[in-house]
């Protein structure tokens, strides 16, 4: 019995020694059993990932890879808006320039080649000083003063463009000044003035007004030359100076209302054509481009004021139209008021339009907003 009783005692030992011998050797069963422990389950994914062989094939490209590559390629290429304005802006400049030339031609034809037009101009120029307030003479501006201030504006514009190293803009301004000066000198002897009705003023053609053309061109040059921060101020200054010169030449009987309005429209048309030719160094530097609230406000105000003044002048002319054909005395105050409103209106409209197009052509914003991105409003809930 002793031998039979001792056998069960030895059996666990044998089993235990077998288990120890099996467990002493490293095996996958332990590793597999350890993988089920909580520590192994929460191990980082990078530690549990098996390293891939060096020559293992990579994953197939996803559908987003071509799009990312296309975006990277587009960003690596130079932005075309850094070298030229948008095509739509150039087209708008050309369209506005043609419109201004058309308005100048229409005003000339209505004022010079119609009986009512010649009667209106004669009433306005002969009665302006006696009908309108004396302060509209602006101290009886002398020709030398108008020329001097205009030349100062033009010289300041050239110096500002050179100081900003905007060499293409400097060339634009030089060509614009030459063309505007040539138009004032060449059109006056070439344009006919038929004698359709007896007038008290001179029968010689006086359109366009050289002094008004000089003042308008100088103001527009300064507007185009200054940087973005000063464009609104330059536009207002140009509109005021052009209006003062235009009204004063009528007050002093140097020119008729049609001469002044025609000169302002021609100067605006030539500047629009010049802006259509804007290129790299004629634009603002890419790092300084941004939307300008002052430009938006000033351009909107000038354009609105101009359109309202032109509408008022047109309404007054419609009221006094029955007395124009016979040069009735009762129509003289209305003719003079309409002349002043038209001069101020066209000066404001032209300067507002040029200010708007100068900002658009000088500082175009890219579609990605990388150049001159406008400030974005704060998001809700942002810290």
C-alpha positions as CSV (number, residue, x, y, z in Angstrom):
1,X,0.0,0.0,0.0
2,X,2.9,2.2,0.6
3,X,4.0,2.0,-3.0
4,X,0.4,2.6,-4.3
5,X,-0.1,5.6,-2.0
6,X,3.2,7.2,-2.9
7,X,2.4,7.1,-6.6
8,X,-0.2,9.9,-6.5
9,X,2.3,12.1,-4.7
10,X,4.9,11.6,-7.4
11,X,2.5,12.2,-10.2
12,X,2.0,15.9,-9.4
13,X,5.7,16.3,-9.2
14,X,6.2,14.8,-12.6
15,X,3.5,17.0,-14.0
16,X,4.9,20.0,-12.2
17,X,8.4,19.3,-13.5
18,X,7.0,18.9,-17.0
19,X,5.2,22.2,-16.7
20,X,8.3,23.9,-15.5
21,X,10.3,22.5,-18.3
22,X,7.8,23.6,-20.8
23,X,7.3,27.0,-19.3
24,X,11.0,27.6,-19.0
25,X,11.6,27.7,-22.7
26,X,10.4,30.8,-24.5
27,X,7.2,30.1,-26.5
28,X,4.5,31.9,-28.3
29,X,1.9,30.8,-25.9
30,X,3.1,33.2,-23.3
31,X,3.3,36.1,-25.7
32,X,-0.1,35.2,-26.9
33,X,-1.4,35.0,-23.4
34,X,0.2,38.4,-22.5
35,X,-1.5,40.0,-25.4
36,X,-4.8,39.5,-23.7
37,X,-3.8,41.5,-20.6
38,X,-5.2,45.0,-20.1
39,X,-1.7,46.6,-20.5
40,X,-1.2,45.0,-23.8
41,X,-4.6,46.1,-25.0
42,X,-3.9,49.7,-24.2
43,X,-0.4,49.7,-25.7
44,X,0.3,52.4,-28.4
45,X,-0.5,51.3,-31.9
46,X,3.0,52.1,-33.0
47,X,4.5,49.6,-30.6
48,X,2.2,46.8,-31.6
49,X,2.7,47.4,-35.4
50,X,5.1,45.0,-37.0
51,X,7.8,46.6,-39.0
52,X,7.5,46.2,-42.7
53,X,10.4,45.1,-44.9
54,X,12.3,47.7,-46.8
55,X,11.2,46.4,-50.1
56,X,7.5,46.1,-49.2
57,X,5.1,47.7,-51.7
58,X,3.5,51.0,-50.6
59,X,-0.2,51.6,-50.3
60,X,-2.1,52.6,-53.4
61,X,-2.6,56.3,-53.9
62,X,-6.0,57.7,-52.8
63,X,-8.3,59.9,-54.9
64,X,-7.1,63.0,-53.0
65,X,-3.5,62.7,-54.0
66,X,-4.0,64.1,-57.6
67,X,-5.9,67.1,-56.2
68,X,-3.2,67.8,-53.6
69,X,-0.5,67.6,-56.3
70,X,-2.5,70.0,-58.5
71,X,-2.8,72.5,-55.6
72,X,0.9,72.2,-54.8
73,X,1.7,72.8,-58.5
74,X,-0.6,75.8,-58.7
75,X,0.9,77.4,-55.6
76,X,4.4,76.9,-56.9
77,X,3.6,78.9,-60.1
78,X,3.8,82.7,-60.0
79,X,0.4,84.3,-59.5
80,X,-0.7,86.1,-62.7
81,X,-2.4,88.8,-60.7
82,X,1.0,89.9,-59.4
83,X,1.8,90.9,-63.0
84,X,-1.4,92.3,-64.4
85,X,-5.0,93.1,-63.3
86,X,-7.9,90.9,-64.0
87,X,-9.1,90.8,-67.6
88,X,-12.5,91.9,-66.4
89,X,-11.0,95.0,-64.9
90,X,-9.1,95.9,-68.1
91,X,-12.4,95.5,-70.1
92,X,-14.2,97.7,-67.6
93,X,-11.6,100.5,-68.0
94,X,-11.9,100.4,-71.8
95,X,-15.7,100.4,-71.6
96,X,-15.8,103.4,-69.2
97,X,-13.2,105.2,-71.3
98,X,-15.4,104.8,-74.4
99,X,-18.5,105.9,-72.5
100,X,-16.8,109.0,-71.3
101,X,-15.7,109.8,-74.9
102,X,-19.2,109.2,-76.1
103,X,-20.6,111.6,-73.4
104,X,-18.1,114.2,-74.4
105,X,-19.1,113.9,-78.0
106,X,-22.8,114.0,-77.2
107,X,-22.4,117.1,-75.0
108,X,-20.4,118.9,-77.7
109,X,-23.0,118.1,-80.3
110,X,-26.0,119.1,-78.2
111,X,-24.3,122.4,-77.1
112,X,-22.7,123.4,-80.4
113,X,-24.7,121.9,-83.2
114,X,-28.3,122.7,-82.0
115,X,-30.1,126.0,-81.7
116,X,-31.3,125.3,-78.2
117,X,-27.8,124.3,-77.2
118,X,-26.2,127.5,-78.4
119,X,-28.9,129.6,-76.8
120,X,-28.3,127.8,-73.5
121,X,-24.6,128.3,-73.6
122,X,-25.0,132.0,-74.5
123,X,-27.4,132.5,-71.6
124,X,-25.1,130.7,-69.1
125,X,-21.9,132.4,-70.0
126,X,-23.3,135.9,-70.3
127,X,-25.4,135.8,-67.0
128,X,-23.4,133.5,-64.8
129,X,-21.5,136.2,-63.0
130,X,-24.6,138.3,-62.4
131,X,-26.8,135.4,-61.4
132,X,-24.7,133.1,-59.3
133,X,-23.1,133.9,-55.9
134,X,-19.9,135.9,-56.0
135,X,-17.9,133.3,-54.1
136,X,-18.1,131.0,-57.1
137,X,-15.6,133.3,-58.8
138,X,-13.1,131.9,-56.2
139,X,-11.3,135.2,-56.2
140,X,-11.2,135.5,-60.0
141,X,-8.6,132.8,-60.5
142,X,-5.7,133.9,-62.7
143,X,-4.5,131.7,-65.5
144,X,-1.0,131.5,-64.0
145,X,-2.3,130.3,-60.7
146,X,-4.4,127.5,-62.3
147,X,-1.4,126.4,-64.5
148,X,1.0,126.6,-61.5
149,X,-1.2,124.5,-59.2
150,X,-1.9,122.0,-62.0
151,X,1.8,121.6,-62.8
152,X,2.6,121.2,-59.1
153,X,0.0,118.3,-58.9
154,X,1.5,116.7,-62.0
155,X,5.1,117.0,-60.7
156,X,4.1,115.6,-57.3
157,X,2.5,112.6,-59.1
158,X,5.6,111.9,-61.0
159,X,7.8,112.2,-57.9
160,X,5.6,109.9,-55.9
161,X,5.6,107.3,-58.6
162,X,9.4,107.4,-58.8
163,X,9.8,107.3,-55.1
164,X,7.6,104.2,-54.9
165,X,9.7,102.7,-57.8
166,X,6.6,102.2,-59.8
167,X,8.3,102.6,-63.2
168,X,5.5,101.4,-65.4
169,X,3.2,103.8,-63.6
170,X,5.6,106.6,-64.2
171,X,5.5,105.8,-68.0
172,X,1.7,105.7,-67.9
173,X,1.5,109.1,-66.3
174,X,3.9,110.6,-68.8
175,X,2.0,109.3,-71.8
176,X,-1.4,110.3,-70.2
177,X,-0.1,113.9,-69.6
178,X,1.2,114.2,-73.2
179,X,-2.1,112.9,-74.7
180,X,-4.2,115.2,-72.6
181,X,-2.1,118.2,-73.4
182,X,-2.3,117.3,-77.1
183,X,-6.0,116.9,-77.0
184,X,-6.5,120.3,-75.5
185,X,-4.3,122.0,-78.1
186,X,-5.4,120.1,-81.2
187,X,-9.2,119.7,-80.7
188,X,-9.9,123.4,-80.2
189,X,-8.9,124.5,-83.7
190,X,-10.2,121.4,-85.4
191,X,-13.7,121.2,-83.9
192,X,-16.2,123.4,-85.9
193,X,-18.7,125.8,-84.3
194,X,-21.5,126.7,-86.8
195,X,-23.4,129.9,-86.2
196,X,-27.0,128.8,-85.7
197,X,-28.4,131.6,-83.7
198,X,-27.3,135.1,-82.7
199,X,-25.2,135.0,-79.6
200,X,-23.6,137.8,-77.5
201,X,-20.5,135.7,-76.7
202,X,-17.6,134.9,-79.1
203,X,-18.5,132.9,-82.2
204,X,-15.2,131.1,-82.2
205,X,-15.0,127.5,-80.9
206,X,-13.7,127.3,-77.4
207,X,-14.1,123.6,-76.7
208,X,-12.5,121.9,-74.9
209,X,-11.3,124.1,-72.1
210,X,-7.6,123.9,-71.8
211,X,-7.5,125.1,-68.2
212,X,-10.1,122.6,-67.1
213,X,-8.4,119.8,-69.0
214,X,-5.1,120.7,-67.3
215,X,-6.7,120.8,-63.8
216,X,-8.6,117.5,-64.3
217,X,-5.6,115.7,-65.8
218,X,-3.3,116.8,-63.0
219,X,-5.7,115.8,-60.3
220,X,-6.2,112.3,-61.9
221,X,-2.4,111.9,-62.2
222,X,-2.1,112.5,-58.5
223,X,-4.9,110.1,-57.7
224,X,-3.3,107.3,-59.7
225,X,0.2,107.9,-58.3
226,X,-0.3,107.9,-54.6
227,X,-0.4,104.7,-52.5
228,X,-3.6,103.1,-51.4
229,X,-3.8,105.0,-48.1
230,X,-4.0,108.4,-49.8
231,X,-6.1,107.6,-52.9
232,X,-9.4,108.7,-51.3
233,X,-7.9,112.0,-50.2
234,X,-6.4,112.5,-53.6
235,X,-9.7,111.8,-55.4
236,X,-11.6,114.3,-53.2
237,X,-8.8,116.9,-53.8
238,X,-8.9,116.3,-57.5
239,X,-12.7,116.6,-57.7
240,X,-12.7,119.9,-55.7
241,X,-9.9,121.4,-57.7
242,X,-11.5,120.5,-61.0
243,X,-14.8,121.9,-59.9
244,X,-13.3,125.2,-58.8
245,X,-11.4,125.7,-62.1
246,X,-14.4,124.6,-64.1
247,X,-16.9,127.0,-62.4
248,X,-14.4,129.9,-62.3
249,X,-13.7,129.8,-66.1
250,X,-17.4,130.1,-66.7
251,X,-17.8,132.9,-64.2
252,X,-14.9,134.8,-65.8
253,X,-16.4,134.1,-69.3
254,X,-13.4,132.2,-70.5
255,X,-15.4,129.2,-71.5
256,X,-18.9,127.9,-72.0
257,X,-20.4,125.1,-69.9
258,X,-20.0,122.5,-72.7
259,X,-16.3,123.3,-72.9
260,X,-15.8,122.5,-69.2
261,X,-17.9,119.3,-69.2
262,X,-16.3,118.1,-72.4
263,X,-12.8,118.6,-70.9
264,X,-13.5,116.6,-67.7
265,X,-15.0,113.7,-69.7
266,X,-12.0,113.6,-72.1
267,X,-9.5,113.6,-69.2
268,X,-11.5,110.8,-67.5
269,X,-11.6,108.7,-70.7
270,X,-7.8,109.0,-71.3
271,X,-7.1,108.0,-67.7
272,X,-9.4,105.0,-68.0
273,X,-7.4,103.9,-71.1
274,X,-4.2,104.4,-69.2
275,X,-5.4,102.3,-66.3
276,X,-6.3,99.6,-68.9
277,X,-2.6,99.3,-69.7
278,X,-1.6,98.7,-66.1
279,X,1.2,96.1,-65.6
280,X,3.5,94.8,-62.9
281,X,5.3,97.9,-61.7
282,X,2.2,100.0,-62.3
283,X,0.4,98.1,-59.6
284,X,0.8,98.0,-55.8
285,X,3.3,95.6,-54.4
286,X,1.8,92.2,-53.6
287,X,2.7,92.5,-49.9
288,X,0.8,95.8,-49.5
289,X,-2.4,94.9,-51.3
290,X,-5.6,95.0,-49.4
291,X,-9.2,96.2,-49.6
292,X,-9.6,99.9,-48.7
293,X,-12.7,101.1,-46.8
294,X,-11.7,104.7,-47.4
295,X,-11.5,104.1,-51.2
296,X,-14.9,102.4,-51.2
297,X,-16.5,105.2,-49.2
298,X,-15.0,108.0,-51.2
299,X,-15.7,106.4,-54.5
300,X,-19.3,105.7,-53.6
301,X,-19.8,109.3,-52.3
302,X,-18.2,110.9,-55.3
303,X,-20.2,108.8,-57.8
304,X,-23.4,109.3,-55.9
305,X,-22.8,113.1,-55.6
306,X,-22.0,113.3,-59.3
307,X,-25.0,111.4,-60.5
308,X,-27.3,113.5,-58.2
309,X,-25.8,116.8,-59.4
310,X,-26.1,115.7,-63.1
311,X,-29.7,114.6,-62.5
312,X,-30.5,118.0,-60.9
313,X,-28.9,119.9,-63.7
314,X,-30.8,117.9,-66.3
315,X,-34.1,118.5,-64.4
316,X,-33.4,122.3,-64.3
317,X,-32.6,122.3,-68.1
318,X,-35.9,120.5,-68.8
319,X,-37.7,123.2,-66.7
320,X,-36.2,126.1,-68.7
321,X,-36.2,124.4,-72.0
322,X,-39.1,126.4,-73.4
323,X,-37.3,129.7,-72.9
324,X,-33.9,128.6,-74.4
325,X,-34.9,129.0,-78.1
326,X,-35.8,132.6,-77.6
327,X,-33.1,133.3,-75.0
328,X,-35.7,134.4,-72.5
329,X,-34.4,136.3,-69.5
330,X,-36.5,134.1,-67.1
331,X,-34.5,131.1,-68.3
332,X,-31.1,132.6,-67.4
333,X,-31.0,131.7,-63.7
334,X,-31.9,128.1,-64.4
335,X,-29.3,127.9,-67.2
336,X,-26.6,129.1,-64.8
337,X,-27.7,126.8,-62.0
338,X,-27.7,123.8,-64.4
339,X,-24.2,124.8,-65.6
340,X,-22.8,124.8,-62.1
341,X,-24.5,121.5,-61.2
342,X,-23.2,119.8,-64.3
343,X,-19.6,120.9,-63.8
344,X,-19.6,119.7,-60.2
345,X,-21.5,116.5,-61.1
346,X,-19.2,115.4,-63.9
347,X,-16.1,116.3,-61.8
348,X,-17.3,114.1,-59.0
349,X,-18.5,111.3,-61.2
350,X,-15.2,111.1,-63.2
351,X,-13.0,111.2,-60.1
352,X,-15.1,108.6,-58.4
353,X,-15.0,106.2,-61.3
354,X,-11.3,106.6,-61.8
355,X,-10.7,106.1,-58.0
356,X,-12.7,102.9,-58.2
357,X,-10.9,101.5,-61.2
358,X,-7.5,102.5,-59.9
359,X,-8.0,100.5,-56.8
360,X,-9.2,97.5,-58.8
361,X,-6.3,97.6,-61.3
362,X,-3.6,98.4,-58.8
363,X,-4.5,95.9,-56.0
364,X,-6.3,92.8,-57.4
365,X,-7.0,90.1,-54.8
366,X,-6.2,86.5,-55.6
367,X,-8.9,83.8,-55.5
368,X,-7.0,82.1,-52.7
369,X,-6.7,85.3,-50.7
370,X,-2.9,85.0,-50.5
371,X,-2.3,88.6,-51.7
372,X,-4.1,91.3,-49.8
373,X,-6.7,89.1,-48.1
374,X,-9.4,91.3,-46.6
375,X,-9.9,91.0,-42.9
376,X,-12.2,88.2,-41.9
377,X,-14.8,88.7,-39.1
378,X,-14.2,86.9,-35.9
379,X,-15.9,83.5,-35.6
380,X,-18.5,82.8,-33.0
381,X,-17.3,81.0,-30.0
382,X,-13.6,81.8,-30.7
383,X,-11.5,82.3,-27.7
